[in-house]
């Protein structure tokens, strides 16, 4: 996806729909086969086919470029001011279909973030904006020294329009700086049961389901707002220090088997790259 510098902010086209730009079996091919509503690999210089009506992503304060395990590029953020912003689009909201999967790879480069929000966390990806009833969903990582004793917890939340407490799921494992993690957040308001009367939120790590919680735990009814989607910082208070790549949003709940296949595709590509060196 060709990058363009406009007014000091670099923009990149985020594609939706199937693409044959990469050979079968590649990570990008696996993602595109699941028809994402938006796919933003990140990292300047990415090439690929542009889809009609593609959304433009703006890179603020010049994030750097790094390599992922398979050698593809990703964006690296300084934890101080850098982020990527995607304009509001109905396809990025749960309400479009009643289901949403948000997928990304993240590489924390520190365990203690310099710019945090709330009790000591960084909102590193999300569709929220402070004030004015513009809250939808976000991905979060806690700094090691947070006041809730949630050392480096990685979580995902869905909110009511006005914000406040959200329904969320998480995993809390030991994190090593420089380690790549495959993350997926699922929000589903269509699949209902006695345990999940209004739907649920799930979080996956490396293709494995780690947690699932009910939306009615916090009386959550997701909304469609005009908030943009941001990467590296979901708001204006906390900033992620590390790398993020391969951000995809789907208007459906991806099965665990598909998310596991995505994880394996990156891992397999990494092994093949190492073998070829």
C-alpha positions as CSV (number, residue, x, y, z in Angstrom):
1,X,0.0,0.0,0.0
2,X,1.8,3.1,-1.2
3,X,2.5,5.7,1.4
4,X,2.0,9.4,0.8
5,X,3.2,12.4,2.9
6,X,0.5,15.1,3.2
7,X,0.8,18.1,5.5
8,X,3.4,16.4,7.8
9,X,1.2,13.3,8.3
10,X,1.9,10.2,6.3
11,X,-1.2,8.4,4.9
12,X,-1.6,4.8,3.9
13,X,-4.5,3.0,2.2
14,X,-6.2,0.4,4.3
15,X,-7.7,-2.3,2.1
16,X,-10.8,-4.3,2.4
17,X,-11.9,-7.5,0.6
18,X,-9.8,-10.3,-0.9
19,X,-6.5,-9.6,-2.6
20,X,-4.1,-11.8,-4.6
21,X,-1.1,-9.5,-4.0
22,X,0.7,-12.1,-1.8
23,X,1.4,-15.8,-2.7
24,X,-1.0,-18.4,-1.2
25,X,-0.1,-19.4,2.3
26,X,1.4,-16.1,3.3
27,X,0.1,-14.2,6.3
28,X,-1.6,-11.5,4.2
29,X,-3.3,-14.2,2.1
30,X,-4.7,-15.9,5.2
31,X,-6.1,-12.6,6.5
32,X,-7.6,-11.5,3.1
33,X,-9.3,-14.9,2.7
34,X,-11.4,-14.0,5.8
35,X,-12.6,-10.8,4.0
36,X,-11.7,-8.1,6.5
37,X,-13.7,-4.9,6.5
38,X,-10.3,-3.1,7.0
39,X,-6.7,-4.4,6.8
40,X,-3.8,-2.2,7.6
41,X,-0.5,-4.0,7.7
42,X,1.3,-0.8,8.9
43,X,4.9,0.1,8.3
44,X,5.7,2.5,5.5
45,X,6.4,1.1,2.1
46,X,3.9,-1.8,2.2
47,X,2.7,-2.7,-1.3
48,X,-0.5,-4.3,-2.4
49,X,-3.7,-3.8,-4.3
50,X,-6.0,-0.9,-3.3
51,X,-9.7,-1.6,-3.1
52,X,-12.4,0.8,-4.2
53,X,-13.4,3.3,-1.5
54,X,-10.4,2.3,0.7
55,X,-10.0,4.1,4.0
56,X,-7.0,6.4,4.4
57,X,-4.9,6.0,7.6
58,X,-2.8,9.0,8.8
59,X,0.5,8.5,10.5
60,X,1.1,11.2,13.2
61,X,4.6,12.3,14.4
62,X,6.4,9.8,12.1
63,X,6.3,6.4,13.7
64,X,9.3,4.2,12.8
65,X,9.5,1.0,10.9
66,X,10.5,-2.4,12.1
67,X,10.4,-6.1,11.0
68,X,7.9,-8.7,12.1
69,X,8.8,-12.4,12.6
70,X,8.1,-13.2,9.0
71,X,10.2,-10.2,7.7
72,X,7.2,-8.0,6.8
73,X,7.1,-4.4,8.0
74,X,5.3,-3.0,11.0
75,X,5.1,0.4,12.7
76,X,7.1,1.1,15.8
77,X,5.9,3.8,18.3
78,X,7.9,5.9,20.7
79,X,5.5,5.9,23.6
80,X,5.4,9.7,23.7
81,X,3.3,11.1,20.8
82,X,3.2,8.7,17.8
83,X,0.0,7.1,16.6
84,X,-1.9,6.1,13.5
85,X,-5.5,7.3,12.9
86,X,-8.2,5.8,10.7
87,X,-11.3,7.9,10.1
88,X,-14.7,6.8,11.4
89,X,-16.3,4.2,9.3
90,X,-19.5,2.2,10.0
91,X,-17.7,-1.1,9.3
92,X,-15.4,-0.5,12.4
93,X,-18.4,-0.5,14.7
94,X,-20.1,-3.6,16.3
95,X,-23.5,-2.3,15.3
96,X,-22.8,-2.8,11.6
97,X,-23.4,-6.5,11.8
98,X,-23.7,-7.3,15.5
99,X,-20.3,-9.0,15.4
100,X,-16.8,-7.6,15.3
101,X,-13.3,-9.1,15.4
102,X,-10.2,-6.9,15.9
103,X,-6.9,-8.5,15.2
104,X,-3.3,-7.2,15.5
105,X,0.3,-8.2,16.4
106,X,1.9,-6.2,19.1
107,X,5.5,-6.1,20.4
108,X,5.9,-4.2,23.7
109,X,9.4,-2.8,24.0
110,X,9.1,-1.9,27.6
111,X,7.2,-3.2,30.7
112,X,6.8,0.2,32.2
113,X,5.2,2.8,30.0
114,X,6.0,6.5,30.4
115,X,2.6,7.9,29.4
116,X,-0.3,6.0,30.9
117,X,-3.9,6.7,31.7
118,X,-6.2,5.8,34.7
119,X,-4.6,3.4,37.1
120,X,-1.5,2.9,34.9
121,X,-2.4,1.5,31.5
122,X,-2.0,2.2,27.8
123,X,-4.9,2.1,25.4
124,X,-2.9,0.9,22.3
125,X,-5.8,0.4,19.8
126,X,-9.4,1.4,19.8
127,X,-12.4,3.3,18.6
128,X,-13.0,5.8,21.4
129,X,-12.7,9.5,21.9
130,X,-12.9,11.4,25.2
131,X,-16.1,13.3,25.9
132,X,-19.2,13.7,23.9
133,X,-20.4,10.1,24.1
134,X,-18.0,8.6,21.6
135,X,-16.9,5.3,23.2
136,X,-17.0,1.9,21.5
137,X,-14.2,-0.5,22.0
138,X,-10.4,-0.7,22.7
139,X,-7.4,-2.9,23.4
140,X,-5.3,-2.1,26.5
141,X,-2.0,-3.1,28.1
142,X,-1.2,-2.3,31.8
143,X,2.1,-0.9,32.8
144,X,4.0,-3.1,35.2
145,X,3.6,-0.7,38.1
146,X,-0.2,0.0,37.9
147,X,-2.3,0.6,41.0
148,X,-4.7,-2.3,40.3
149,X,-1.9,-4.9,40.6
150,X,-2.5,-6.0,37.0
151,X,1.1,-6.3,35.9
152,X,1.3,-6.1,32.1
153,X,-2.3,-7.5,31.7
154,X,-3.5,-7.3,28.1
155,X,-7.2,-6.8,27.7
156,X,-10.0,-5.7,25.5
157,X,-13.2,-3.8,26.3
158,X,-16.5,-2.8,24.8
159,X,-18.3,0.3,26.2
160,X,-21.6,2.1,26.3
161,X,-21.6,5.3,24.2
162,X,-20.9,7.4,27.3
163,X,-17.9,5.4,28.4
164,X,-17.4,4.4,32.1
165,X,-16.8,0.8,33.0
166,X,-16.7,-1.6,30.1
167,X,-17.3,-5.3,29.6
168,X,-13.9,-6.8,29.1
169,X,-11.7,-10.0,28.8
170,X,-8.0,-10.4,29.3
171,X,-4.9,-12.5,29.7
172,X,-2.2,-11.8,32.2
173,X,1.0,-13.6,31.4
174,X,4.7,-12.8,31.9
175,X,5.7,-10.4,29.0
176,X,9.2,-10.0,27.7
177,X,10.2,-6.8,26.0
178,X,10.7,-7.4,22.3
179,X,8.3,-10.4,22.2
180,X,5.6,-10.4,19.4
181,X,2.1,-11.3,20.6
182,X,-0.9,-12.2,18.3
183,X,-4.0,-10.5,19.8
184,X,-7.7,-10.7,18.9
185,X,-10.7,-9.1,20.4
186,X,-14.2,-10.4,19.6
187,X,-17.5,-8.7,20.4
188,X,-20.7,-10.5,19.6
189,X,-24.2,-9.1,20.3
190,X,-26.0,-11.7,18.1
191,X,-25.1,-15.0,19.8
192,X,-27.1,-15.1,23.0
193,X,-27.6,-17.7,25.7
194,X,-28.5,-18.0,29.4
195,X,-24.9,-17.3,30.2
196,X,-24.6,-14.5,27.7
197,X,-28.1,-13.0,27.4
198,X,-27.0,-9.9,25.4
199,X,-23.8,-11.3,23.9
200,X,-20.2,-11.5,24.9
201,X,-16.7,-10.2,24.6
202,X,-13.7,-12.6,24.0
203,X,-9.9,-12.2,23.9
204,X,-7.4,-14.5,22.2
205,X,-3.6,-14.8,22.5
206,X,-1.6,-16.5,19.8
207,X,-4.7,-18.1,18.3
208,X,-6.0,-19.5,21.7
209,X,-9.1,-18.3,23.5
210,X,-8.1,-17.0,26.9
211,X,-11.2,-15.3,28.3
212,X,-14.9,-14.7,27.6
213,X,-17.3,-12.4,29.5
214,X,-20.9,-11.3,29.3
215,X,-21.9,-7.9,28.0
216,X,-24.7,-7.7,30.6
217,X,-22.1,-7.8,33.4
218,X,-21.9,-4.1,32.9
219,X,-25.2,-3.5,31.0
220,X,-23.3,-2.8,27.8
221,X,-25.2,-1.9,24.6
222,X,-22.6,-1.0,21.9
223,X,-23.2,2.1,19.8
224,X,-22.0,3.5,16.5
225,X,-20.2,6.8,17.1
226,X,-18.1,9.1,14.9
227,X,-14.9,8.3,16.9
228,X,-11.9,7.5,14.7
229,X,-9.9,4.3,15.2
230,X,-6.4,4.9,16.5
231,X,-3.4,2.6,16.7
232,X,-0.5,3.3,19.2
233,X,-2.8,5.5,21.3
234,X,-6.6,5.1,21.5
235,X,-6.9,8.5,23.2
236,X,-4.7,11.5,24.0
237,X,-3.3,10.5,27.4
238,X,-1.5,7.1,27.0
239,X,0.9,6.1,24.3
240,X,2.3,2.6,23.5
241,X,6.0,2.1,23.3
242,X,6.7,-0.8,20.9
243,X,5.6,-2.2,17.5
244,X,2.2,-2.9,16.1
245,X,1.4,-4.6,12.8
246,X,-1.2,-6.4,10.7
247,X,-4.3,-4.6,12.1
248,X,-7.5,-6.1,10.7
249,X,-11.1,-5.5,11.5
250,X,-13.8,-8.0,10.5
251,X,-17.6,-7.6,10.5
252,X,-18.0,-11.2,11.9
253,X,-16.7,-13.3,14.7
254,X,-13.7,-15.2,13.3
255,X,-13.6,-18.8,14.5
256,X,-10.7,-19.9,16.7
257,X,-9.5,-22.1,13.9
258,X,-9.1,-19.1,11.6
259,X,-7.3,-17.1,14.2
260,X,-5.0,-20.0,15.0
261,X,-4.3,-20.4,11.2
262,X,-3.3,-16.7,11.1
263,X,-0.9,-17.2,14.0
264,X,0.6,-20.3,12.4
265,X,1.0,-18.4,9.1
266,X,3.2,-15.8,10.7
267,X,5.1,-18.5,12.6
268,X,5.6,-20.7,9.6
269,X,6.8,-17.7,7.5
270,X,9.3,-16.8,10.3
271,X,10.7,-20.3,10.3
272,X,11.0,-20.3,6.5
273,X,12.8,-16.9,6.6
274,X,15.3,-18.2,9.2
275,X,15.9,-21.4,7.2
276,X,16.7,-19.3,4.1
277,X,19.3,-17.2,5.7
